[in-house]
Amino acid sequence: MNSVQIIPLGGVGEIGKNCTVIRQDDDIVVIDCGLSFPNEEMLGVDIVIPDFTYLVENKSKIRGVFLTHAHEDHVGALPYFLQQIKCPIYASEFTHAIIRQKLDERVDLREVQLLTFKPGDIIPAGSMSVEPVRVTHSIPETCSMAIRTKHGIILMTADFKFDFTPVDSRLTNMARFGELGKEGVVALLSDSTNVERPGWSPSEMKVSEGLRKVFTAAGGRVLLTTFASNIHRMQQVYDVAAECGRKVAVVGRRMEQNLEICTRLGYLKIPKGVRINLDEMRQYQPKDLAILTTGSQGEPMSALVQMSKDEYSRLRVIPGDTLIYSARPIPGNEAAIWRTVNRLFRQGANVIYDSPTPIHVSGHAYQEELKMMINLTRPYYIAPVHGEPRHQHLYLEIARNMGYPDHRLFTMQDGVPLEIQETAASMGEQVHCGRVLVDSAGTPGVSDDVLRDRNNVARDGLVVVTIAVDPERGEIVGDPILQARAFHAAEGILDQARDVLWDALKNLDSNDIRDVDRLRHEVADIVKKFIQKKAQLRPIILPTILEV
Amino acid sequence: MNSVQIIPLGGVGEIGKNCTVIRQDDDIVVIDCGLSFPNEEMLGVDIVIPDFTYLVENKSKIRGVFLTHAHEDHVGALPYFLQQIKCPIYASEFTHAIIRQKLDERVDLREVQLLTFKPGDIIPAGSMSVEPVRVTHSIPETCSMAIRTKHGIILMTADFKFDFTPVDSRLTNMARFGELGKEGVVALLSDSTNVERPGWSPSEMKVSEGLRKVFTAAGGRVLLTTFASNIHRMQQVYDVAAECGRKVAVVGRRMEQNLEICTRLGYLKIPKGVRINLDEMRQYQPKDLAILTTGSQGEPMSALVQMSKDEYSRLRVIPGDTLIYSARPIPGNEAAIWRTVNRLFRQGANVIYDSPTPIHVSGHAYQEELKMMINLTRPYYIAPVHGEPRHQHLYLEIARNMGYPDHRLFTMQDGVPLEIQETAASMGEQVHCGRVLVDSAGTPGVSDDVLRDRNNVARDGLVVVTIAVDPERGEIVGDPILQARAFHAAEGILDQARDVLWDALKNLDSNDIRDVDRLRHEVADIVKKFIQKKAQLRPIILPTILEV
């Protein structure tokens, strides 16, 4: 086999659970290991991770997992990966620090080989090598990955934007992308999340202006909610607060943790005297205070959501508070977020969630930036990743408009290798691939059967029918018992169903009753049909035959 | 009591289930009777309707229900209302025609007193009167309602916009609003849904331009999905199709029904030769066809969603199809809509859901239009309705900027009367008010207990524990049986739980066992604790003790 294979195990045709395999002969490089969030049909599911079967089967070939940045959709499945596979994990210093605390909650860190890289390092990986290239994004130290293969460089942009005034002044290494293009990029796998947006994304620095306006105008406290990983946003809050004479306190476990790590490692530079803790707040007037809080996605256990319900003992909303919603709703969270915002308004707070001067900007490239990445790197083949089919479609339209012919453009799918040969490329045979659902206790493997049952019970409830039989004599012993849970129907329907069942059971002879399996089916059938006819509902019927 | 009361039973602090009571002494007028859609926590709930207890208790005082327009959030609860209350129902001819077919599915129409009004009629309602005033909106014959009371006119705008080029050429009666203002509007209850949008809403007619561009550019069939009630949108599709030489077929039950009614009554004027049925499609080239379809909200049983899954036998998507998504997602439906759109892209269709020339416009007034309504009607008191707290808040800010002092502005809540006295107004005592959840079989009254059970089972499943006892001898008979549904945990956990339970049961003496209620609690407790400790899950435990 002379081809180099690019196999997405997640993150293509969807947003989330990014995990891409690059395979050259007996060497495998894995880029990212992320999670995604369940949709509304995945009841009782906490997170979704890639199915790692392909990697488990090829364990010995893996030369390393390379993490582009510390967002959950790129690193969140790592604990589950490490429970199945041991191999070196490469990350930047910042990513390293963030994932360490998360891994620590689930795996034995002494068993994990965590290695640190700097942008520009060329890390050998079997017969390939991996070079991280610095880009700007909404979290520090994000890197594209240039994987050198025998057929040229495969360039995974990872999440990126071209921000010419990033908060940490660390610019995208545009010149290096140009050099890689000259050297020969055989395939570009580009972020496509924001392909619907024309023009250029505003700089993260723009947010300072928006914050300044609100901080100056607000007569009371200013609260700001954003992703706990958005260190640059936090930096701007501290800077603007210092400028406006406000002290800043932080609430929310994950945000407090990140604050500690980032201050210690120097990623966050807090102006002198600005940082206070919650208890010190009472020493200041509302107009001299700002508060950073988690809860931007309406998470039920977050500080902000609990505050909005007046259930957070450490901090209460007071009339005159201003909340800046400085984030983007992750699709699916909209309803929970608006409920939170509405509750805050009811409590007398003012919530700013949209503003002519931005209070949030995206970390992903807009159309012109996506084109610029193509322009710089001049790839031979192009395949958009980090997007749903609609994003892939629009991205390819842009590439076509830049002159790319169809045979150089690919719409990838999870699990289907893009095989790059010496003079051609094509889609290969599907490998084992899928999604693994992790429940609220962190146990992976919630099955389709369980989901189906949950959806059925959630819709129409469940009825348990219990009968005792004496199998020797072939007789029903005592009355059948019918119990329902999560079941909504007219009163008396269970009593009626029991009567109907009782009548039917009386007609059975002792041989029918001795056949317990058949009896179980019969009982379920009678009750099911009765309820369906009577109440137009289809609860799950769970028959129990007790042999005494 | 000298006050006139305005009592929202729904539709305030929320979007949906609009229903407002105006009460003057012993006369009650009801404006609208709508439903809303369940949020993601209301499992197994199909629709949400207002609790009509207050109206049932005051049945004899109701002079009529006046319907502003035929949208579900204004008329959808009518069948449930009519099951409890008999009174005249007033509607425009169009609204009448649309609700008739829906009522017919649930109530005996011969028992319903359905009356028709025209804008400008002054309908006596006890000591009050009601005058419908024509406005423009995304459905024909929408009316504001001017209720004349002893303290002046209460003006409910209903859903409206100022469209100067409506598709049916029927303009908002601006002059009449001016006259009412001169006569004396004591309170304006204004639509506030779009208060976040600056400027003026584009005219519905603008959509023709957008459609024309797509119809002309598309090389294959054009499909368009919109709300089945958006007759003006359908009209534009027929008109543009005629212009571009395309034939139009319709799929989806509700859309086909509305097409019939509206063609018969003259609300829809289909150019000659444009209308075909699905079977006739095969006689034409794809480029000569357009298709109107339901499914704009990603409804699982709709034509479009089934097509996107290749499960609709009457019509299949073919590569080269263009779908125009000509609607707005109702909050909560976003995920289902995007899944549908993505599936269509995967099938080779092009989906246009956003465009520089609009392919959809809102039927609700933007900021400048909301101000214009205030300007025309010069109300003394103002209270925004048809909005969540965030919309109410922003609307009142606009009114403040127009010079209104705080004592003339009200943030209403469902169930709390706004009491208008001769020279003042204030909030009164809460009346009985709430939401009633209707299940998938159309039965109202899903309880909080049932919802809690559904959410618990949906998260962690359910375990049924069955034990037979001989109460006379105080003995357990046979083995306990443990069964689980919707339950996800490591294999063998039920067997282990049974063993633990068995051991515990052996320690009980015969008196413990005779106390069946206590035994039931004990059994549930043992199993619950074991599973929680072992699997960190909290399934519902349903113990059954069978006495034999």
Contacts between the chains, C-beta under 8 A, distances in Angstrom:
chain1	res1	chain2	res2	distance
A	13	B	342	7.5
A	13	B	346	7.8
A	39	B	335	5.6
A	39	B	339	7.8
A	40	B	40	5.6
A	40	B	335	6.0
A	40	B	336	7.9
A	43	B	43	8.0
A	43	B	458	3.9
A	43	B	459	6.9
A	44	B	458	5.6
A	44	B	459	4.2
A	44	B	460	6.2
A	44	B	461	7.4
A	44	B	486	7.7
A	44	B	488	7.3
A	196	B	354	6.6
A	331	B	334	6.0
A	331	B	335	6.1
A	331	B	338	6.9
A	332	B	334	7.5
A	332	B	335	5.3
A	334	B	331	6.0
A	334	B	332	7.5
A	334	B	334	6.3
A	335	B	39	5.6
A	335	B	40	6.0
A	335	B	331	6.1
A	335	B	332	5.3
A	336	B	40	8.0
A	338	B	331	7.0
A	338	B	388	6.7
A	338	B	390	7.5
A	339	B	39	7.8
A	341	B	390	5.7
A	342	B	13	7.4
A	342	B	388	5.0
A	342	B	389	4.3
A	342	B	390	5.8
A	343	B	389	7.8
A	345	B	389	3.9
A	345	B	390	5.4
A	345	B	392	7.7
A	345	B	393	5.0
A	346	B	13	7.8
A	346	B	389	5.2
A	350	B	393	7.3
A	351	B	390	6.6
A	353	B	390	7.8
A	354	B	196	6.6
A	388	B	338	6.8
A	388	B	342	4.9
A	389	B	342	4.3
A	389	B	343	7.8
A	389	B	345	4.0
A	389	B	346	5.2
A	390	B	338	7.5
A	390	B	341	5.7
A	390	B	342	5.8
A	390	B	345	5.4
A	390	B	351	6.6
A	390	B	353	7.8
A	392	B	345	7.7
A	393	B	345	5.0
A	393	B	350	7.4
A	439	B	460	7.8
A	439	B	488	5.4
A	439	B	537	7.3
A	440	B	459	6.1
A	440	B	460	7.0
A	440	B	536	7.8
A	440	B	537	7.3
A	441	B	535	6.1
A	441	B	536	3.6
A	441	B	537	5.4
A	442	B	536	7.4
A	443	B	488	6.9
A	443	B	489	6.9
A	443	B	490	7.1
A	443	B	535	7.1
A	443	B	536	7.9
A	445	B	488	7.2
A	446	B	488	4.6
A	447	B	488	6.9
A	450	B	461	7.1
A	450	B	486	5.8
A	450	B	487	6.8
A	450	B	488	4.8
A	453	B	461	7.5
A	453	B	485	4.9
A	453	B	486	3.9
A	454	B	457	6.6
A	454	B	458	4.8
A	454	B	461	7.2
A	454	B	486	4.3
A	455	B	458	7.8
A	457	B	454	6.6
A	457	B	457	4.6
A	457	B	458	6.9
A	457	B	462	7.1
A	457	B	485	7.0
A	457	B	486	5.5
A	458	B	43	3.9
A	458	B	44	5.6
A	458	B	454	4.8
A	458	B	455	7.8
A	458	B	457	6.9
A	458	B	458	4.5
A	459	B	43	6.9
A	459	B	44	4.2
A	459	B	440	6.1
A	460	B	44	6.2
A	460	B	439	7.8
A	460	B	440	7.0
A	461	B	44	7.4
A	461	B	450	7.0
A	461	B	453	7.5
A	461	B	454	7.2
A	462	B	457	7.1
A	462	B	462	6.4
A	462	B	485	6.6
A	464	B	464	5.3
A	464	B	542	6.1
A	464	B	544	6.6
A	466	B	466	5.6
A	466	B	544	4.9
A	466	B	546	5.8
A	468	B	468	5.4
A	468	B	546	5.0
A	468	B	548	5.0
A	477	B	548	4.7
A	478	B	546	6.3
A	478	B	547	6.2
A	478	B	548	4.9
A	481	B	544	5.9
A	481	B	546	6.4
A	483	B	542	6.4
A	483	B	544	6.5
A	485	B	453	4.9
A	485	B	457	7.0
A	485	B	462	6.6
A	485	B	540	6.1
A	485	B	542	6.1
A	486	B	44	7.7
A	486	B	450	5.8
A	486	B	453	3.9
A	486	B	454	4.3
A	486	B	457	5.5
A	487	B	450	6.8
A	488	B	44	7.3
A	488	B	439	5.4
A	488	B	443	6.9
A	488	B	445	7.1
A	488	B	446	4.6
A	488	B	447	6.9
A	488	B	450	4.8
A	489	B	443	6.9
A	490	B	443	7.2
A	535	B	441	6.1
A	535	B	443	7.1
A	536	B	440	7.9
A	536	B	441	3.6
A	536	B	442	7.4
A	536	B	443	7.9
A	537	B	439	7.3
A	537	B	440	7.4
A	537	B	441	5.4
A	540	B	485	6.1
A	542	B	464	6.1
A	542	B	483	6.4
A	542	B	485	6.1
A	544	B	464	6.6
A	544	B	466	4.9
A	544	B	481	5.9
A	544	B	483	6.5
A	544	B	544	7.1
A	546	B	466	5.8
A	546	B	468	5.0
A	546	B	478	6.3
A	546	B	481	6.3
A	546	B	546	5.8
A	547	B	478	6.2
A	548	B	468	4.9
A	548	B	477	4.7
A	548	B	478	4.9
A	548	B	548	5.2
